[in-house]
Amino acid sequence: MRLSLLLLLVPAVAVAQPAPPPPAPAEPPPPLAQIKDNKQLAVVLSSITQDPSIPVDDPKARPLAQALMTEGVKQLKAKTYDQALANFLEAYAKFPSPKILLNIASTLRDMGRFADAANTYQRYLLDPATGPERVAEVKQLLLELDEQLTILTVRVTPRGSDISIDGGPFIAVGTALLTRVRPGIHLVRIRKGDVTDEKSLNGFPGETKEVPIEVKAPELKPDVKPDVKPVPEPKTDAPQQAWLAVGTQYGTSNTESNSRTVRSSSGHELSAIVPDFDTSERGDAIVHYDDHAISSGLMSVLRIDGKGRGFAGGLGIAIAGDHWEGELAILKSELYGGYIGARYRLFTGWFRPYVAIGMPVVLFVAYTLDEMGTVTGSDKRVSIGVRYAGGVELRINGHLSVQGDLGGEYFWFVKGVQHDGHTYDSSVFVPTVGVILRK
């Protein structure tokens, strides 16, 4: 009997056990511009462009969008914001994922175009394919931006009129157009057929403003029949959302489409850069990164006395160009010094032979001796020299390289000067080895 009771209690105990906690939601990936590893960036971009919930007619659109975004991130890291924006917009036109809208919006925010960024965040929230992961975060960003902007609702009469704001493209509007604009004075134009009108307005930060605007058809003679094209009735009276259609910074042939281009200050459209890439069997873009690109960074160098009398350590910065690189370092052995120089790389791949020239500076104490060799005085001096060298730099990866060279140095103001029982040499042989950590 007791055994049967125990058997009956076992299921009850099992049921009473608390259910395991649900798995924690995955952390959103960091901003693309903060991802320094190319492989990690490719994985993150692949998760965007391989999203099966975003349908595309052409399967080649997915890897193309990934390649465009890869180049966009590269331009973003270089703070070439217009070009980065052009690439992100082209990627969105090819593959309209709301996740790409987040990158467009953050780029616009970095550019100081807060109204365009807010309209892009609004488009993200309204996109049916948007998942719940970032919605709360984006809503908060939008609230903060709206405190600095004017939310404008333009109501048109008659229905189906075309609206242009601040010289932007004309947009066919059913009943109303909603957009965010910067605070200040704006010009709204309305067009119906050949008849136009316009209205100025002044918006304030945090203001929600309604602007009714009307265009009246011209009076016709009794014998003239109006040439009126039928206008489809809008499906809803809810305002249409304008996206990157205010002002002249963007080009578009159809404001209802996903396609937008960036216009430069001179007015010409900025084309997206498509990097060289292949497509894997899985459909990912394999972008061929430019191994010749060399960035600036920190350098550490070890200078070795050719006669084996010691060495000096150095720490400084390397300011990189394509072939030229400037160097600035502080040197320390038993003496303090500094070095400023430049070198020219013959090649910019992984094997980088170079020639170098520079100016070492050494701070030292000079002792004065009498005829008997007794120290009678001392003073602090600065010796300036010239360095000439040839060597090679080896690229380990995009952020690390090692180098070594053989060089000679000639110093002025040291002839006959003694210190600790030895005389300084005017000419010295100084090989160096070093490491450069690049961005």
C-alpha positions in Angstrom: 0.0 0.0 0.0 2.8 2.4 0.9 4.6 1.6 -2.3 1.5 2.3 -4.4 1.1 5.7 -2.6 4.7 6.5 -3.4 4.2 5.7 -7.0 1.2 8.0 -7.1 3.2 10.8 -5.5 6.0 10.6 -8.0 4.1 12.1 -11.0 2.8 14.8 -8.7 6.3 15.7 -7.6 7.4 15.8 -11.2 4.6 18.1 -12.1 5.4 20.4 -9.2 8.9 21.0 -10.4 9.3 24.5 -11.7 9.6 24.7 -15.5 13.0 25.6 -16.8 13.4 29.3 -17.5 13.1 30.3 -21.1 16.4 30.9 -23.0 17.6 34.4 -22.7 17.1 36.4 -25.9 20.1 36.6 -28.1 22.1 39.8 -27.7 21.8 42.0 -30.8 25.1 42.3 -32.8 27.2 45.3 -32.2 27.1 48.2 -34.6 28.7 47.2 -37.9 31.3 50.0 -37.7 32.6 48.5 -34.4 33.3 45.1 -35.9 37.0 45.0 -36.8 37.3 41.3 -37.8 36.4 40.8 -41.4 35.1 37.2 -40.7 32.8 38.3 -37.9 31.5 41.1 -40.2 30.8 38.6 -42.9 28.9 36.4 -40.5 26.7 39.3 -39.3 26.0 40.5 -42.8 25.2 37.0 -43.9 22.6 36.7 -41.1 20.9 39.8 -42.6 21.0 39.0 -46.3 20.2 35.3 -45.9 17.0 36.0 -44.0 14.4 33.8 -45.7 11.6 36.1 -44.6 12.7 38.8 -47.1 11.7 37.5 -50.6 13.7 38.5 -53.6 13.1 37.8 -57.3 16.8 37.4 -58.2 18.9 35.1 -55.9 22.0 37.2 -56.9 20.5 40.1 -54.9 21.4 38.6 -51.6 25.2 38.3 -52.1 25.2 41.7 -53.9 23.5 43.4 -51.0 26.1 41.7 -48.6 29.0 43.0 -50.7 27.5 46.5 -50.9 27.1 46.6 -47.1 30.6 45.3 -46.6 31.9 48.2 -48.6 29.5 50.6 -46.8 31.0 49.5 -43.4 34.5 50.1 -44.8 33.5 53.6 -45.9 31.8 54.2 -42.5 35.0 53.3 -40.6 36.8 55.8 -42.8 34.1 58.4 -41.9 33.2 58.8 -45.6 29.6 59.0 -44.6 28.1 60.0 -48.0 29.6 57.0 -49.7 28.6 54.7 -46.8 25.1 55.9 -47.0 25.0 55.5 -50.8 26.1 51.8 -50.4 23.6 51.1 -47.6 20.7 52.6 -49.7 21.7 50.6 -52.7 21.9 47.4 -50.6 18.4 48.2 -49.3 17.1 48.7 -52.8 18.4 45.3 -53.8 17.4 43.5 -50.6 14.7 45.4 -48.6 15.5 44.1 -45.1 14.4 46.3 -42.2 17.8 45.5 -40.5 19.5 47.5 -43.3 17.2 50.4 -42.4 18.8 50.4 -38.9 22.3 51.0 -40.5 20.9 53.7 -42.8 19.3 55.5 -39.8 22.4 55.3 -37.6 24.6 56.6 -40.5 22.1 59.5 -41.0 22.3 60.3 -37.3 26.1 60.4 -37.4 25.8 62.8 -40.4 23.6 65.1 -38.3 20.5 64.5 -40.5 18.2 63.8 -37.6 14.9 64.2 -39.5 16.0 61.7 -42.1 17.2 59.4 -39.4 13.9 59.6 -37.6 11.9 59.0 -40.8 14.0 55.9 -41.4 13.4 54.6 -37.9 9.7 55.1 -38.4 9.9 53.1 -41.7 11.7 50.4 -39.7 8.9 50.3 -37.1 6.2 50.1 -39.8 7.9 47.4 -41.8 5.9 44.1 -41.5 9.1 42.1 -41.5 10.5 43.9 -38.5 11.1 41.5 -35.6 10.5 42.4 -31.9 14.2 42.4 -30.9 15.0 46.0 -31.4 11.6 47.6 -31.4 11.7 49.0 -27.9 15.2 50.4 -28.5 14.2 52.1 -31.8 11.0 53.6 -30.3 13.1 55.2 -27.6 15.6 56.6 -30.2 12.6 57.9 -32.2 11.1 59.6 -29.1 14.5 61.3 -28.4 14.8 62.5 -32.0 11.2 63.8 -32.1 12.0 66.1 -29.2 14.3 68.0 -31.6 12.1 67.8 -34.7 8.8 69.0 -36.1 6.4 66.3 -37.1 4.6 67.6 -40.2 1.3 66.4 -41.6 0.3 68.0 -44.9 -3.3 67.5 -45.8 -4.2 68.1 -49.5 -7.2 69.2 -51.4 -8.2 67.8 -53.8 -7.2 64.2 -53.2 -4.5 62.8 -55.4 -2.5 66.1 -55.6 1.3 66.1 -55.8 3.3 67.5 -52.9 6.9 68.7 -52.8 8.7 69.8 -49.6 11.8 72.0 -49.6 12.4 71.3 -53.3 12.2 67.6 -53.0 10.4 65.3 -55.6 6.7 65.6 -56.0 4.8 62.8 -54.2 1.3 61.7 -55.2 -0.7 62.1 -52.0 -4.1 60.5 -51.4 -5.2 62.6 -48.5 -2.2 63.5 -46.3 1.6 63.2 -46.1 3.4 62.7 -42.8 7.1 63.4 -42.3 9.6 64.8 -39.8 11.5 67.9 -40.7 14.1 70.0 -38.9 12.8 73.0 -37.0 12.6 76.2 -39.0 11.1 77.6 -42.1 9.9 75.2 -44.9 8.2 75.5 -48.2 5.4 73.1 -49.3 4.3 73.1 -52.9 1.2 71.4 -54.3 0.5 70.5 -57.9 -2.6 69.2 -59.7 -2.1 68.9 -63.4 -0.6 72.2 -64.6 -1.9 74.2 -61.6 0.5 74.8 -58.6 0.5 76.6 -55.4 2.8 76.8 -52.3 2.7 77.6 -48.6 5.5 78.5 -46.1 5.5 77.3 -42.6 7.6 77.6 -39.5 8.2 74.5 -37.3 9.5 74.3 -33.7 11.3 71.5 -31.9 8.9 68.9 -30.5 5.9 70.4 -32.4 3.3 68.4 -34.2 2.0 70.6 -37.0 -0.9 70.1 -39.5 -0.7 72.1 -42.7 -3.7 72.1 -45.0 -2.9 73.1 -48.6 -5.3 73.4 -51.5 -4.9 73.9 -55.2 -7.9 75.1 -57.3 -8.5 73.9 -60.8 -8.5 76.7 -63.4 -11.8 77.9 -64.8 -12.6 76.4 -68.2 -14.4 77.9 -71.1 -17.9 76.3 -71.8 -16.7 74.7 -75.0 -13.5 73.2 -73.5 -13.7 69.8 -72.0 -11.4 69.2 -69.1 -8.6 66.8 -69.6 -8.8 65.1 -66.2 -7.1 61.8 -65.6 -8.9 59.5 -63.1 -7.3 59.4 -59.7 -7.6 56.2 -57.8 -9.2 56.6 -54.4 -6.8 56.1 -51.5 -7.3 52.9 -49.6 -7.2 54.7 -46.3 -7.3 58.2 -44.9 -4.2 57.5 -42.8 -1.3 59.8 -43.8 1.3 58.4 -46.1 4.9 58.2 -44.7 7.5 60.2 -46.6 10.9 58.6 -46.5 14.0 60.5 -47.7 11.8 62.6 -49.9 12.3 66.1 -48.3 14.9 68.5 -49.7 17.4 67.8 -52.5 19.9 65.5 -50.8 18.4 62.4 -52.3 17.4 61.3 -55.8 14.5 59.0 -56.7 12.4 58.3 -59.7 9.6 56.8 -57.6 9.0 57.8 -53.9 6.9 54.6 -53.4 9.9 52.3 -54.2 12.8 51.3 -51.9 15.3 53.0 -54.2 17.1 56.2 -53.1 20.4 57.7 -54.1 22.6 60.3 -52.4 23.3 63.6 -54.0 26.6 65.4 -53.3 26.7 69.1 -52.5 27.3 69.8 -56.2 24.0 68.1 -57.0 25.3 64.9 -58.8 24.2 61.5 -57.7 26.8 59.4 -55.8 27.0 55.9 -57.1 27.4 52.9 -54.7 30.8 51.2 -54.8 30.5 47.4 -55.6 33.6 45.7 -54.3 35.1 42.7 -56.1 33.4 39.5 -54.7 32.6 35.9 -55.4 29.5 34.0 -54.3 29.9 30.9 -52.2 27.8 27.7 -52.6 25.6 28.9 -49.7 24.9 32.2 -51.4 27.2 34.4 -49.3 29.4 37.1 -50.8 33.1 36.4 -50.5 34.5 39.9 -50.7 38.1 40.3 -51.7 39.4 42.7 -49.2 42.1 45.2 -50.3 45.2 43.8 -48.7 47.1 46.8 -49.9 45.2 49.2 -47.6 47.6 50.2 -44.7 46.3 52.1 -41.7 48.1 54.1 -39.1 48.9 52.7 -35.7 51.3 52.4 -32.7 54.9 51.3 -33.2 57.4 49.8 -30.9 61.1 49.6 -32.0 64.3 48.2 -30.7 67.5 50.0 -31.8 70.7 47.9 -31.5 74.2 49.4 -31.3 76.3 48.0 -34.1 79.3 47.6 -31.8 77.3 45.6 -29.3 77.5 48.3 -26.6 73.7 48.3 -25.9 70.4 49.1 -27.3 67.6 51.6 -27.0 63.8 51.1 -26.9 61.4 53.3 -28.7 57.6 53.8 -28.6 55.6 56.0 -31.0 53.1 56.3 -33.8 53.2 55.4 -37.5 51.2 57.7 -39.8 50.4 55.6 -42.9 49.7 56.4 -46.5 49.7 54.1 -49.5 53.5 53.9 -49.9 54.8 56.7 -47.6 54.7 56.4 -43.8 55.7 58.9 -41.2 57.2 57.9 -37.9 57.4 59.7 -34.6 58.9 58.0 -31.5 60.4 58.6 -28.1 63.7 56.7 -27.4 65.1 55.5 -24.1 68.4 53.8 -23.2 70.7 55.3 -20.5 69.9 58.4 -22.5 66.7 60.0 -23.6 66.0 60.9 -27.2 63.5 61.1 -30.0 63.1 60.2 -33.7 61.1 61.7 -36.5 61.3 60.2 -40.0 59.6 58.8 -43.0 59.9 55.7 -45.2 58.8 54.7 -48.6 57.5 51.2 -49.2 58.3 49.7 -52.6 55.3 47.3 -52.4 52.2 47.4 -50.2 51.2 43.7 -50.0 52.3 41.3 -47.3 56.0 41.8 -48.3 56.9 45.5 -48.0 60.6 46.4 -48.6 61.3 50.0 -47.8 63.9 52.8 -47.6 63.9 55.2 -44.7 65.4 58.6 -43.8 65.0 60.4 -40.5 66.4 62.6 -37.8 67.3 61.1 -34.4 67.8 63.5 -31.5 69.8 62.5 -28.3 69.9 64.3 -25.0 73.2 63.7 -23.1 75.6 65.1 -20.5 79.0 66.2 -21.8 82.0 66.1 -19.5 85.0 68.5 -19.8 88.4 67.0 -19.0 91.7 68.7 -18.3 95.1 67.6 -19.6 95.4 64.9 -16.9 92.0 63.4 -17.8 90.2 64.7 -14.8 86.6 65.8 -15.1 86.5 69.6 -14.6 82.9 70.2 -15.6 79.8 69.0 -17.3 76.8 70.4 -19.3 73.6 69.1 -20.9 73.6 69.0 -24.7 71.4 68.0 -27.6 72.8 66.1 -30.5 70.9 66.0 -33.8 71.6 63.3 -36.4 70.5 61.9 -39.7 69.5 58.3 -40.3 69.4 56.3 -43.6 68.2 52.7 -43.7 66.8 50.0 -45.8 64.6 47.1 -44.6 61.5 45.1 -44.9 58.1 45.1 -43.2 56.0 41.8 -43.1 52.2 42.0 -42.8 51.0 39.4 -40.3 47.3 40.5 -40.7 45.4 43.8 -41.2 46.3 45.0 -37.7 49.8 43.7 -37.1 53.1 43.9 -38.9 56.8 43.4 -38.0 59.8 45.1 -39.5 63.5 45.2 -39.5 66.2 47.2 -41.2 69.9 48.0 -41.4 70.8 51.6 -41.1 73.5 54.1 -40.4 73.4 57.4 -38.4 75.6 60.4 -38.3 75.5 62.8 -35.3 76.6 66.4 -35.0 78.0 68.0 -31.8 79.5 64.9 -30.3 83.0 64.8 -31.6 85.4 64.4 -28.7 82.7 64.4 -26.1 83.2 61.7 -23.4 80.8 60.0 -21.1 81.5 57.2 -18.5 84.9 56.6 -19.9 84.1 56.3 -23.6 83.9 58.8 -26.5 80.7 59.2 -28.5 81.0 58.3 -32.1 79.8 60.6 -34.8 79.0 57.8 -37.2 77.2 54.6 -35.9 75.7 51.5 -37.4 72.2 50.9 -35.9 70.0 48.0 -37.0 66.4 48.1 -35.8 63.6 45.6 -35.3 60.0 46.6 -34.5 56.3 45.9 -34.3 53.4 48.0 -35.6 49.9 47.6 -34.3 47.5 49.1 -36.9 43.9 50.2 -36.5 
